[in-house]
Amino acid sequence: MTSESYIHLPEDQYRHHVGNVPVHAEWWWHIGTLRHENRVFGFEINAAGFAPKGADPHFLLAYIMLTDVQEKRHYQTVNGFPWNDNWAQADTTKPWAVNVGPAGQPGSIAMSADKTPLSMNVKAQFKDATFNTTIDFDLNFVAKLPPLQVFGDGRSPVVDPEGKTPLERHNFYYSFPKLEASGRIAINGNAMKVHGTTWMDHEYGAWPGKSFRWILQDITLTDGTCLSVFTGPDVKIIENQTVKANVTVLGLDGVSRFSHDALVTPLSPAWKSPSGATYFPNVKVEIPPLRAEFIVKSLVSDQEFWNPQIPGSQVYEGVAVAEGRYHDKPAHGTAWNEQHLFE
């Protein structure tokens, strides 16, 4: 970890610009495990804006999903919306808000905060086409830990060498890996109170101009330690073959530490999705310097996002658990299994 941090809160929770020009990519990405009595659910609500350089059009995307572990059902939608210059609040003197899609329209997302943007309300709704099922979310999230600063300081290596400013050259990335979640979800109008400890990513700045493959595993251990493990953009992912990865660890002291010394192995059996992509519901994660090893297991194999009308929208986003050891001691916790393997 470097001594300098590039993340400044609460200011960086707001939308970013270079002058009057929006950054290439920015999103607020809520994921995790929710519980209602003995039932377990995975969810994702991701509000994203993309402003490519040049003549390519700007656009907004909403990724929303619910995995019902008991019923082994994965409800999902990916929706594109026209660009709106007011889609996310940039003025740090005003209440924080992020909106993708018209309010109340299926597939839309509304995020807001009354006082501090580190205490959020998130609403979303959609109709899953496969199961003809309506899903509604009304969730509250409160940050309980300092942010996990990916790369140790919150700033990636250079993404776009031609960029003139830091926001045009680098990707900035932090997470709240331990949000106290509460609220309700509804499946076809059947409302359930839920609670849990969830995760939020905020990424902004430069973004590669081409699609690439990656595997990412987020883990929140029961002792409060949080880990984010991800492969590089040019790694070839092959079943049962170990590849190098990076890891950021948020320790119990509140400090983020980054290392290139992680290993990831996509395990058999693979799962082939309806879109034709192949994913790995079970992934082995090793971090030798920390004497750590985990098996991250998706709770349901079928957890792919895909909109056939949006080329390249395939991505695996799966609620999971982690079992293994940390500093040679037994350890476990909630996890998230993310994979983009379709180009």
KOLNUMAR-639852 format. One line per 3 residues: number of its first residue (from 1); their letters; for each residue x, y negated, z negated of C-alpha. Coordinates in pm, 1 decimal. Layout:
<recs>
NUM	a	X,Y,Z ~ ...
</recs>
This chain:
<recs>
1	mts	0.0,0.0,0.0 ~ 119.9,-350.6,78.6 ~ 99.1,-620.0,-186.3
4	esy	-112.0,-844.3,38.0 ~ -483.1,-791.9,84.0 ~ -662.3,-912.7,395.6
7	ihl	-1008.9,-868.2,241.7 ~ -1166.5,-1155.6,48.5 ~ -1504.6,-1098.1,-113.6
10	ped	-1779.3,-1198.4,-107.4 ~ -1684.0,-1409.0,198.5 ~ -1582.8,-1115.3,418.5
13	qyr	-1916.4,-943.0,364.3 ~ -2055.3,-1204.8,604.9 ~ -2038.1,-1200.5,985.5
16	hhv	-1712.4,-1304.4,1156.1 ~ -1629.3,-1532.1,1448.9 ~ -1323.5,-1667.5,1630.3
19	gnv	-1424.7,-2027.0,1673.3 ~ -1779.2,-1998.3,1805.4 ~ -1717.5,-1658.8,1964.1
22	pvh	-1830.0,-1343.5,1779.5 ~ -1568.5,-1078.5,1712.9 ~ -1552.2,-780.4,1946.6
25	aew	-1726.0,-543.6,1703.2 ~ -1882.4,-568.5,1358.9 ~ -2104.4,-340.8,1154.6
28	wwh	-2236.7,-261.6,808.3 ~ -2265.4,114.8,771.0 ~ -2454.8,274.0,479.6
31	igt	-2425.0,650.2,431.7 ~ -2449.6,907.0,156.2 ~ -2647.5,1144.5,-58.9
34	lrh	-2986.6,1058.9,-208.9 ~ -3187.2,1271.1,-452.5 ~ -3554.8,1301.5,-539.2
37	enr	-3602.3,1542.6,-830.8 ~ -3444.5,1866.3,-698.8 ~ -3443.1,1759.8,-334.3
40	vfg	-3130.1,1633.8,-156.9 ~ -3122.8,1400.2,141.4 ~ -2846.5,1258.5,357.0
43	fei	-2894.8,922.0,523.1 ~ -2730.2,666.7,746.7 ~ -2835.8,310.3,825.6
46	naa	-2586.1,132.9,1051.1 ~ -2643.6,-218.0,1191.7 ~ -2384.6,-297.4,1457.8
49	gfa	-2305.9,-575.3,1704.9 ~ -2069.2,-551.8,2001.5 ~ -1937.3,-853.9,2191.5
52	pkg	-1695.5,-719.2,2457.1 ~ -1445.1,-948.7,2620.1 ~ -1511.2,-1068.1,2972.9
55	adp	-1837.3,-1040.3,3160.1 ~ -1971.5,-729.7,2985.0 ~ -2299.0,-803.0,2801.7
58	hfl	-2318.3,-835.7,2426.3 ~ -2557.9,-597.2,2254.2 ~ -2682.2,-468.5,1917.1
61	lay	-2714.8,-107.0,1803.1 ~ -2908.8,55.3,1520.6 ~ -2817.6,405.9,1401.5
64	iml	-3068.5,546.5,1150.6 ~ -3101.4,902.6,1023.6 ~ -3236.8,1116.7,743.0
67	tdv	-3131.5,1475.4,675.4 ~ -3378.8,1677.3,467.9 ~ -3152.4,1947.9,324.4
70	qek	-3437.0,2156.6,181.7 ~ -3621.6,2171.1,514.3 ~ -3300.3,2185.4,724.1
73	rhy	-3427.9,1900.4,937.7 ~ -3232.6,1610.7,1080.5 ~ -3432.9,1303.7,1182.9
76	qtv	-3244.4,1044.3,1385.8 ~ -3259.4,755.2,1628.9 ~ -3010.5,539.0,1818.1
79	ngf	-3157.4,217.0,1954.6 ~ -3006.2,-63.3,2155.7 ~ -3137.3,-419.7,2126.5
82	pwn	-3061.5,-743.3,2314.7 ~ -2798.9,-968.1,2162.1 ~ -2921.9,-1233.5,1919.2
85	dnw	-2675.0,-1497.6,1800.7 ~ -2851.8,-1505.5,1463.6 ~ -2846.7,-1131.3,1405.3
88	aqa	-2616.8,-1159.0,1100.0 ~ -2550.9,-1448.3,864.1 ~ -2209.2,-1613.1,905.3
91	dtt	-2260.2,-1909.1,671.1 ~ -2127.7,-1803.4,331.4 ~ -2326.9,-2078.2,159.0
94	kpw	-2653.6,-1909.0,261.4 ~ -2807.4,-1578.5,151.9 ~ -2648.6,-1280.0,322.2
97	avn	-2861.1,-1105.1,585.1 ~ -2817.5,-864.7,876.8 ~ -3099.9,-786.9,1120.6
100	vgp	-3098.3,-556.8,1422.5 ~ -3424.7,-541.3,1614.7 ~ -3750.9,-730.5,1551.7
103	agq	-3874.8,-704.6,1194.1 ~ -4100.2,-406.1,1143.1 ~ -4038.5,-258.2,1489.4
106	pgs	-3949.6,113.6,1491.1 ~ -3574.5,153.4,1506.9 ~ -3501.9,-182.9,1346.8
109	iam	-3285.3,-258.4,1041.1 ~ -3308.2,-544.2,790.3 ~ -3038.6,-599.0,526.1
112	sad	-3055.9,-884.9,276.3 ~ -2937.4,-1015.8,-58.8 ~ -3089.5,-1277.0,-289.3
115	ktp	-2782.1,-1381.6,-486.0 ~ -2464.7,-1185.8,-410.9 ~ -2405.2,-985.1,-91.2
118	lsm	-2255.4,-713.6,-310.0 ~ -2609.8,-630.6,-426.3 ~ -2814.8,-542.8,-118.6
121	nvk	-3162.2,-443.3,-8.2 ~ -3182.5,-237.9,312.2 ~ -3500.7,-158.9,503.9
124	aqf	-3531.0,55.7,814.9 ~ -3793.8,260.5,993.6 ~ -3813.4,483.6,1298.5
127	kda	-4002.4,769.1,1460.1 ~ -3802.7,1082.2,1534.1 ~ -3884.9,1204.7,1885.1
130	tfn	-3797.6,1571.3,1825.7 ~ -4025.4,1624.2,1524.7 ~ -4273.9,1340.3,1591.9
133	tti	-4204.6,1224.6,1236.2 ~ -4203.7,870.6,1096.8 ~ -3926.2,780.1,849.7
136	dfd	-3918.0,468.2,628.9 ~ -3642.1,340.6,400.9 ~ -3650.1,72.0,132.3
139	lnf	-3325.1,100.6,-61.2 ~ -3123.0,-109.7,-303.9 ~ -2744.8,-87.1,-338.7
142	vak	-2518.7,-234.7,-606.4 ~ -2138.4,-214.2,-584.6 ~ -1986.6,-43.6,-890.0
145	lpp	-1619.4,-35.6,-786.4 ~ -1372.8,-269.5,-616.8 ~ -1357.4,-210.7,-241.7
148	lqv	-1154.9,69.9,-91.0 ~ -929.3,-121.3,148.1 ~ -863.9,104.6,443.4
151	fgd	-495.6,106.5,548.0 ~ -421.5,-5.8,190.2 ~ -470.0,-374.5,266.7
154	grs	-786.2,-371.8,479.5 ~ -616.5,-441.0,814.9 ~ -534.1,-193.5,1091.5
157	pvv	-222.8,-192.0,1307.3 ~ -254.5,-392.8,1629.2 ~ -555.5,-282.7,1834.7
160	dpe	-540.4,-545.0,2110.9 ~ -188.2,-677.2,2179.9 ~ -336.4,-953.9,2394.3
163	gkt	-539.9,-1096.3,2108.8 ~ -443.1,-1449.2,2007.9 ~ -577.1,-1443.6,1649.7
166	ple	-575.0,-1176.5,1375.6 ~ -945.4,-1106.1,1432.1 ~ -873.4,-1052.0,1802.5
169	rhn	-567.4,-832.1,1739.9 ~ -667.5,-617.6,1441.5 ~ -959.8,-422.3,1303.6
172	fyy	-1048.0,-512.6,944.7 ~ -1204.2,-238.3,736.9 ~ -1316.8,-199.3,377.4
175	sfp	-1563.5,25.6,198.4 ~ -1773.9,21.9,-113.5 ~ -1742.2,393.9,-189.8
178	kle	-1946.8,393.0,-507.1 ~ -2273.9,205.7,-460.9 ~ -2550.6,265.0,-712.6
181	asg	-2848.2,344.0,-489.4 ~ -3218.5,337.5,-574.2 ~ -3547.0,285.1,-395.2
184	ria	-3770.7,500.6,-180.8 ~ -3787.7,696.9,139.8 ~ -4106.5,807.4,312.8
187	ing	-4158.0,1098.1,553.1 ~ -4482.8,1060.1,747.6 ~ -4609.5,832.4,471.2
190	nam	-4513.4,1068.0,186.8 ~ -4312.1,830.8,-32.6 ~ -4044.6,956.3,-271.3
193	kvh	-3835.8,763.2,-522.1 ~ -3467.4,834.5,-467.8 ~ -3136.7,758.0,-632.7
196	gtt	-2772.5,837.1,-573.4 ~ -2415.8,718.9,-538.6 ~ -2356.5,610.3,-180.9
199	wmd	-2096.5,451.3,46.3 ~ -2084.6,141.4,268.8 ~ -1828.9,51.6,535.8
202	hey	-1783.9,-293.5,682.1 ~ -1566.0,-309.2,993.3 ~ -1503.4,-615.6,1206.5
205	gaw	-1256.7,-759.0,1454.5 ~ -1087.3,-592.4,1750.7 ~ -1213.0,-258.3,1881.6
208	pgk	-1058.8,-28.5,2145.8 ~ -1202.9,-73.0,2490.6 ~ -1223.5,298.4,2561.5
211	sfr	-1389.3,591.7,2390.4 ~ -1167.6,818.3,2182.5 ~ -1195.2,1121.2,1959.1
214	wil	-1175.2,1121.9,1581.8 ~ -1266.8,1312.9,1266.8 ~ -1332.4,1123.3,942.2
217	qdi	-1406.1,1260.8,596.2 ~ -1522.2,1036.5,309.5 ~ -1515.2,1190.9,-38.7
220	tlt	-1636.3,1056.6,-374.9 ~ -1516.3,1281.9,-656.3 ~ -1710.9,1320.4,-979.3
223	dgt	-1430.2,1148.5,-1174.4 ~ -1471.2,834.1,-959.8 ~ -1173.1,880.1,-729.4
226	cls	-1264.3,800.3,-366.4 ~ -1084.4,912.3,-51.3 ~ -1125.1,827.8,317.0
229	vft	-937.7,1060.6,555.0 ~ -927.0,1000.4,930.2 ~ -732.9,1119.5,1233.0
232	gpd	-565.9,884.9,1478.6 ~ -733.7,786.9,1807.2 ~ -521.8,1009.4,2033.3
235	vki	-536.1,1335.2,1836.2 ~ -662.5,1641.6,2022.2 ~ -916.6,1826.5,1807.2
238	ien	-906.0,2208.3,1847.0 ~ -1083.4,2469.0,1635.9 ~ -866.0,2604.6,1349.5
241	qtv	-567.5,2389.1,1448.4 ~ -426.9,2149.8,1188.6 ~ -363.6,1788.0,1291.3
244	kan	-208.2,1492.2,1116.7 ~ -434.9,1235.3,955.7 ~ -430.3,920.1,743.9
247	vtv	-579.2,876.9,399.8 ~ -678.5,579.8,186.3 ~ -736.6,655.7,-182.5
250	lgl	-915.6,425.6,-424.4 ~ -784.2,533.1,-762.5 ~ -937.7,493.6,-1105.4
253	dgv	-718.5,184.0,-1148.9 ~ -907.7,9.3,-867.2 ~ -604.9,5.0,-635.3
256	srf	-621.2,122.6,-271.1 ~ -326.1,329.8,-153.8 ~ -263.6,434.7,206.2
259	shd	-62.6,727.2,342.6 ~ 3.3,895.9,678.1 ~ 62.2,1226.7,497.0
262	alv	-279.2,1391.7,526.1 ~ -376.8,1697.8,730.0 ~ -714.2,1796.1,876.0
265	tpl	-822.9,2136.1,1012.8 ~ -1159.2,2179.0,1191.5 ~ -1274.0,2525.4,1082.3
268	spa	-1474.2,2803.2,1245.1 ~ -1753.9,2842.9,1320.9 ~ -1807.0,2542.7,1546.0
271	wks	-2156.4,2414.5,1623.9 ~ -2261.6,2317.2,1976.4 ~ -2522.4,2044.4,1987.1
274	psg	-2811.6,1997.5,2231.6 ~ -2611.0,1715.9,2395.2 ~ -2334.7,1961.6,2485.0
277	aty	-2082.3,1836.9,2229.2 ~ -1903.4,2073.8,1991.2 ~ -1862.6,1980.9,1623.7
280	fpn	-1722.6,2138.5,1308.7 ~ -1956.5,2149.5,1007.0 ~ -1665.7,2268.5,787.5
283	vkv	-1337.2,2079.9,772.2 ~ -1027.7,2145.6,561.8 ~ -853.9,1836.5,422.5
286	eip	-502.7,1854.7,274.6 ~ -304.2,1573.5,110.5 ~ 29.8,1726.4,3.7
289	plr	168.2,1421.1,-185.3 ~ -142.4,1429.3,-408.4 ~ -142.0,1810.2,-439.9
292	aef	-495.2,1790.6,-303.5 ~ -693.9,2025.5,-82.7 ~ -1067.0,2022.0,-6.3
295	ivk	-1317.1,2201.3,209.6 ~ -1575.0,1950.2,327.7 ~ -1897.7,2138.8,406.8
298	slv	-2191.8,1984.5,589.5 ~ -2516.7,2066.4,410.0 ~ -2694.3,2109.2,746.8
301	sdq	-2511.2,2195.4,1070.3 ~ -2738.0,1997.3,1302.3 ~ -2660.9,1632.2,1221.5
304	efw	-2582.4,1470.4,1554.6 ~ -2689.3,1124.1,1663.6 ~ -2780.7,1115.4,2031.3
307	npq	-2989.3,900.1,2259.5 ~ -2978.0,1044.8,2613.9 ~ -3050.2,696.7,2750.0
310	ipg	-2731.8,553.9,2591.0 ~ -2418.1,709.0,2748.4 ~ -2157.7,809.4,2491.9
313	sqv	-2393.2,772.7,2195.9 ~ -2314.3,1123.4,2068.4 ~ -2160.4,1121.3,1722.9
316	yeg	-2181.7,1363.6,1432.1 ~ -2276.2,1203.4,1099.6 ~ -2329.5,1464.5,830.9
319	vav	-2410.1,1468.1,461.6 ~ -2168.2,1711.1,295.4 ~ -2001.1,1825.8,-25.2
322	aeg	-1631.1,1855.3,-105.1 ~ -1487.2,2143.6,-307.9 ~ -1121.7,2197.9,-392.2
325	ryh	-847.6,2053.5,-605.0 ~ -690.8,1715.3,-675.1 ~ -354.3,1687.1,-849.8
328	dkp	-373.0,2068.5,-876.4 ~ -692.8,2051.0,-1083.1 ~ -1037.7,2170.4,-969.2
331	ahg	-1233.1,1882.8,-814.7 ~ -1556.7,1831.8,-627.0 ~ -1795.0,1561.2,-516.3
334	taw	-2019.1,1425.8,-246.9 ~ -1881.6,1381.5,102.8 ~ -1950.8,1262.3,454.7
337	neq	-1846.7,1449.2,768.5 ~ -1810.5,1221.8,1071.8 ~ -1689.5,1335.5,1414.2
340	hlf	-1677.2,1179.2,1758.9 ~ -1555.9,1450.9,1994.9 ~ -1749.8,1381.2,2315.4
343	e	-1586.2,1159.8,2580.9
</recs>
